[in-house]
Amino acid sequence: MTAYLLEWVNLLGRWVHMITGIAWIGASFYFIWLDNSLEAPKSKADEDKGVSGEVWSVHGGGMYHAQKYRLAPEKLPEHLHWFKWEAYTTWITGMFMMALMYWYGAEIYLIDPGVAAISRPVAIGIGIAVIAFGWIAYDKLCESDIGKNENRMAAILFVGLTIIAFLLCQVFSGRGAYMHFGAMLGTIMVGNVFFIIIPGQKDLVLARQEGRQPDPIHGIRGKQRSVHNTYFTLPVLFVMISNHYAMTYGHKYNWLILIAITLIGALIRIYYVARHKGKASLVPVIAAAAILAAVVTLVAPRQSAQLSANAAASVDTGTVHRIVVERCSSCHAQVPSQPGFQSPPKGVVFETEEDVTRQAMTIHQQTVVTKAMPIGNLTGITDEERATIDAWFRQQ
């Protein structure tokens, strides 16, 4: 019953996380577009009121006229809409899922003895420390003189993220490393909202209510952090779906793949942010495509000499079936025996020889090509057994 209830908690947690994430990202993308699409106000009266830009748009059968003030209007409107709970709820549900899947289920999803033989408390402690360190280091970097130069800031940030991605992949399972990398970026994003953007906006409102001139530094900081957030968005989204693609996190160079796709996501956003302002250079898109091609080439499976030698031997389905039943069916069964599993992952079952034959490509991809399964090698599959599966698959 516990495993059954956990599945429902998992489902509902993911659902809410996805819904709030869509709301947050949608609002973020819209306001980045809005800010970069503003035109000088056409009316002298608007300009005198402090309007710095405006844009007309049409959507859903209606026309909209949005204006941005340099700081704030002389008189605040009765109703002022804030955009913050989308970010907060996304982070809260994301951390809930992290705690449920990767901390509570650390032995399954986070710890891989083949990578590092660490205890559950140590693994959880490292995970929390990395997430907290990411925000603190990033925030201090922004507040330093380095943060005043965006190009220098981007270079140092990229180097720092590369080091963190590498270290995470030396401590955690590939899947766990990716998720903690994404959680760190997501925490930086929500930290920007909670500690910088919203307090700045509150001071702006308070200044107008008290009749004093708002401090322009809040607008400068808020704009900087908002732009950073939009560059982090696509890498975080990749991490959210990466657990479905073992060819990335299960690869020998998983850290390099992670940082490459992070760079690809940032380059794509750089292009679109520039595109909002008008004609944009295709250099970021071309660079992203080149990096993606390199990643695809790197990830492509290669047959080792050992597996080639084993492929020469004849292997019957019964032999592979016995390996799969022993190493995989504790999870992939109609009634899993592995604690924490109420149903087989993705509904995939390996109980009969027919099941094994029908899922031959999946078995080969996960156990031989990426070696992502058994997850965390909980059942202790050997290299010889992987080679046997490879030989059998190549005979099909």
C-alpha positions in Angstrom: 0.0 0.0 0.0 2.9 2.4 0.8 4.3 2.0 -2.7 0.9 2.5 -4.2 0.3 5.8 -2.3 3.8 7.0 -3.2 3.0 6.5 -6.9 0.0 8.8 -6.5 2.0 11.4 -4.6 4.6 11.2 -7.3 2.0 11.6 -10.1 0.3 14.6 -8.4 3.6 16.2 -7.5 4.8 16.0 -11.1 1.5 17.3 -12.4 1.5 20.4 -10.2 5.2 21.0 -10.9 4.6 20.9 -14.6 1.5 23.2 -14.4 3.2 25.8 -12.3 6.4 25.5 -14.3 4.5 26.2 -17.5 2.9 29.3 -15.8 6.3 30.6 -14.6 8.2 30.0 -17.9 5.3 31.4 -19.9 5.2 34.6 -17.9 9.0 34.9 -18.0 9.2 34.4 -21.8 6.3 36.8 -22.3 7.9 39.6 -20.3 11.3 39.1 -21.9 9.6 39.4 -25.3 7.6 42.4 -24.1 10.7 44.3 -22.7 12.6 43.7 -25.9 9.7 44.7 -28.2 9.0 48.1 -26.7 8.9 51.1 -28.9 9.3 54.7 -27.9 5.9 56.2 -26.8 4.1 58.0 -29.6 2.3 60.4 -27.3 4.1 63.3 -25.7 1.7 63.1 -22.8 2.7 59.5 -22.2 6.4 60.4 -22.3 5.9 63.2 -19.8 4.1 60.7 -17.5 7.3 58.6 -17.4 6.4 56.0 -20.0 9.6 54.7 -21.5 8.1 52.3 -24.1 5.0 50.7 -25.4 3.8 47.9 -27.6 0.6 47.0 -29.3 -0.4 43.3 -29.7 -3.3 41.2 -30.8 -4.3 37.9 -29.2 -7.5 35.8 -28.7 -9.7 38.2 -30.7 -8.6 41.3 -28.8 -6.0 44.1 -29.0 -3.7 45.0 -26.1 -1.7 48.1 -25.4 1.1 47.6 -22.9 3.3 50.5 -21.5 6.4 50.4 -19.4 7.4 53.2 -17.1 11.0 54.2 -16.5 10.4 53.7 -12.8 6.7 54.0 -11.7 3.7 56.2 -12.4 3.1 59.2 -10.1 -0.1 57.5 -8.9 -0.2 53.8 -8.5 -3.2 51.9 -9.9 -5.8 50.4 -7.6 -5.0 46.8 -8.8 -1.4 45.8 -9.4 -0.7 42.3 -10.6 2.4 40.5 -9.3 4.1 37.5 -10.8 5.8 35.5 -8.1 3.8 32.5 -6.9 4.3 30.7 -10.2 8.1 30.7 -9.4 7.7 29.8 -5.8 5.3 27.0 -6.4 7.4 25.6 -9.1 10.4 25.5 -6.8 8.5 24.1 -3.9 7.0 21.2 -6.0 10.3 20.6 -7.6 12.1 20.3 -4.3 9.3 18.1 -3.1 9.9 15.8 -6.1 13.6 15.9 -5.4 13.1 14.8 -1.8 10.6 12.1 -2.7 12.5 10.6 -5.6 16.2 11.2 -5.1 16.5 11.6 -1.4 13.9 9.3 0.0 14.8 6.8 -2.8 18.5 7.6 -2.8 19.5 3.9 -3.0 17.6 3.6 -6.2 17.9 6.9 -8.1 20.8 8.8 -6.5 23.5 6.4 -5.4 25.4 4.3 -7.9 28.1 2.1 -6.2 29.8 1.8 -9.6 30.3 5.6 -9.5 30.9 6.3 -5.7 30.2 4.1 -2.7 28.6 6.7 -0.5 25.9 6.4 2.2 22.5 7.8 1.9 23.0 10.7 4.5 26.2 11.7 2.7 24.5 11.7 -0.7 21.6 13.8 0.5 24.0 16.2 2.3 26.1 16.6 -0.8 22.9 17.2 -2.9 21.6 19.9 -0.5 25.1 21.6 -0.2 25.5 21.8 -4.0 22.0 23.4 -4.5 22.7 25.9 -1.7 26.2 26.6 -2.9 25.1 27.3 -6.4 22.8 30.1 -5.3 25.3 31.7 -2.9 28.2 31.6 -5.4 26.0 32.9 -8.2 24.6 35.7 -6.1 28.0 36.8 -4.8 29.3 36.8 -8.4 26.5 39.1 -9.6 27.1 41.5 -6.7 30.9 41.6 -7.4 32.6 43.8 -10.0 32.5 40.7 -12.3 28.8 41.0 -12.4 29.1 44.4 -14.0 30.5 42.8 -17.1 28.1 40.4 -18.6 30.5 38.7 -21.0 33.0 38.1 -18.2 30.2 37.0 -15.9 29.0 34.5 -18.5 32.5 33.0 -19.1 33.1 32.5 -15.3 29.6 31.1 -14.8 30.1 28.6 -17.7 33.4 27.4 -16.2 31.8 27.1 -12.8 28.8 25.1 -14.1 31.2 22.8 -16.1 33.2 22.0 -12.9 30.0 21.4 -10.9 28.5 19.1 -13.7 31.8 17.1 -13.7 31.9 16.7 -9.9 28.3 15.7 -9.6 28.8 13.0 -12.2 31.7 11.7 -10.2 29.6 11.3 -7.0 26.0 10.5 -8.1 24.4 8.3 -10.6 24.1 10.0 -14.0 20.4 10.5 -13.5 20.9 11.9 -9.9 23.7 14.2 -11.1 21.6 15.7 -13.9 18.6 16.3 -11.5 20.8 18.0 -8.9 22.4 20.2 -11.6 18.9 21.2 -12.8 17.7 21.8 -9.2 20.7 24.1 -8.6 19.8 26.1 -11.7 16.2 26.2 -10.7 17.1 27.4 -7.2 19.2 30.2 -8.7 16.2 31.2 -10.8 13.8 31.3 -7.9 16.4 32.9 -5.7 16.6 35.7 -8.2 12.8 36.2 -8.0 12.6 35.9 -4.2 15.7 37.8 -3.1 16.2 40.3 -5.9 13.3 40.9 -8.2 10.3 40.9 -5.8 12.0 43.0 -3.1 13.1 45.5 -5.7 9.5 45.7 -7.0 8.1 46.1 -3.4 10.5 49.0 -2.8 9.4 50.6 -6.0 5.8 50.4 -4.9 6.6 51.6 -1.4 8.6 54.5 -2.7 5.6 55.8 -4.7 3.3 55.3 -1.7 5.7 57.3 0.5 6.1 60.0 -2.1 9.9 59.5 -2.6 11.9 58.8 -5.7 12.4 55.0 -6.4 15.9 53.7 -6.4 16.8 52.8 -10.0 19.2 50.1 -8.9 16.3 47.8 -8.3 15.3 48.0 -11.9 18.9 47.4 -13.1 19.3 44.3 -10.8 15.9 43.0 -11.7 16.5 43.2 -15.4 19.9 41.5 -15.1 18.5 38.6 -13.1 15.5 38.2 -15.3 17.7 37.9 -18.4 19.9 35.3 -16.6 16.8 33.4 -15.7 15.7 33.2 -19.3 19.1 31.7 -20.3 18.8 29.1 -17.5 15.2 28.0 -18.6 16.0 25.7 -21.5 18.8 23.8 -19.7 16.4 23.3 -16.7 13.7 22.0 -19.0 16.2 19.6 -20.6 17.1 18.2 -17.1 13.4 17.8 -16.3 13.0 15.3 -19.2 16.5 13.8 -19.2 15.6 10.9 -17.0 13.7 9.4 -20.0 16.9 9.4 -22.1 19.6 7.2 -20.6 21.8 7.7 -23.7 22.7 11.1 -22.1 23.0 10.6 -18.4 24.2 7.0 -18.8 27.1 7.9 -21.1 30.7 7.8 -20.0 31.0 11.5 -20.7 27.6 12.4 -19.2 28.9 15.5 -17.6 30.2 16.8 -21.0 26.9 16.0 -22.6 25.0 17.9 -19.8 27.1 21.0 -20.1 27.0 20.9 -23.9 23.2 20.8 -23.9 23.1 23.5 -21.3 25.2 25.7 -23.7 22.9 24.8 -26.6 19.8 25.9 -24.6 21.5 29.2 -23.6 22.5 29.9 -27.2 18.9 29.3 -28.4 17.6 31.8 -25.9 20.3 34.3 -26.9 19.1 34.1 -30.4 15.4 34.5 -29.5 16.1 37.4 -27.1 18.0 39.2 -29.9 15.2 38.2 -32.4 12.6 40.0 -30.2 14.6 43.2 -30.8 14.5 42.8 -34.5 16.9 41.2 -36.9 19.2 38.7 -35.1 22.4 37.0 -36.1 22.2 33.3 -36.8 25.6 32.7 -35.3 24.1 31.4 -31.9 21.8 29.0 -33.8 24.6 27.7 -36.0 26.8 27.2 -33.0 24.0 25.4 -31.2 23.4 23.1 -34.2 27.2 22.4 -34.4 27.4 21.5 -30.7 24.3 19.3 -31.0 25.8 17.5 -34.0 28.9 16.9 -31.9 26.9 15.5 -29.0 24.9 13.2 -31.3 28.2 11.9 -32.7 29.6 11.4 -29.2 26.6 9.6 -27.9 26.4 7.2 -30.9 26.9 3.6 -29.6 30.2 1.9 -30.5 30.9 -1.8 -30.4 33.8 -2.7 -28.2 36.3 -5.4 -29.1 35.1 -7.6 -26.2 31.5 -7.4 -27.3 32.5 -8.1 -30.9 34.3 -11.3 -29.8 31.3 -12.4 -27.7 28.9 -11.7 -30.7 30.6 -14.6 -32.5 29.2 -17.1 -30.0 25.7 -18.4 -30.3 23.4 -17.3 -27.5 19.9 -18.7 -27.2 16.9 -16.6 -25.9 16.5 -18.8 -22.9 19.9 -17.8 -21.6 19.2 -14.1 -22.0 15.7 -14.6 -20.4 17.3 -16.1 -17.3 19.7 -13.1 -17.1 16.9 -10.6 -17.5 14.7 -12.3 -15.0 17.4 -12.3 -12.4 18.7 -8.8 -13.1 15.7 -6.8 -14.3 12.4 -8.5 -13.3 12.6 -7.4 -9.7 11.3 -4.0 -11.1 10.0 -5.1 -14.5 7.3 -7.5 -13.4 3.5 -7.4 -13.2 4.0 -7.3 -9.4 7.6 -5.9 -8.7 9.5 -7.3 -5.8 11.8 -4.3 -5.6 10.8 -2.1 -2.6 9.3 1.2 -3.7 7.8 -0.1 -7.0 4.1 -0.6 -7.1 4.0 -1.2 -10.9 6.7 -1.9 -13.6 8.5 1.3 -14.8 6.8 2.6 -18.0 4.7 -0.6 -17.9 7.6 -2.7 -19.3 7.5 -6.3 -18.2 10.1 -9.0 -18.6 8.6 -12.2 -17.4 8.5 -14.5 -20.4 10.8 -15.3 -23.3 8.3 -13.6 -25.6 8.6 -10.4 -23.4 12.3 -10.5 -23.8 12.2 -11.0 -27.6 9.6 -8.3 -28.1 11.7 -5.8 -26.0 15.1 -6.9 -27.4 16.0 -3.4 -28.6 15.1 -1.7 -25.3 17.0 -4.3 -23.3 20.1 -4.0 -25.5 20.0 -0.2 -25.4 19.6 0.1 -21.6 21.8 -2.7 -20.5 24.6 -2.7 -23.1 24.7 0.6 -24.9 24.1 3.0 -22.1 24.5 0.6 -19.1 21.8 2.7 -17.4 19.9 -0.4 -16.3 19.6 -2.0 -13.9 19.2 1.3 -12.2 22.2 1.9 -9.9 23.0 -1.7 -10.8 21.0 -2.7 -7.8 20.9 -6.4 -8.9 24.7 -6.5 -9.7 24.6 -7.4 -13.4 28.1 -8.3 -14.7 30.0 -7.2 -17.8 29.9 -10.8 -19.0 26.1 -10.8 -18.8 26.0 -7.6 -20.7 28.2 -9.1 -23.3 25.9 -12.1 -23.6 22.9 -9.9 -24.1 24.9 -8.0 -26.8 25.8 -11.2 -28.6 22.2 -12.4 -28.5 20.8 -9.1 -29.8 23.2 -9.0 -32.7 22.0 -12.5 -33.8 18.4 -11.3 -34.0 
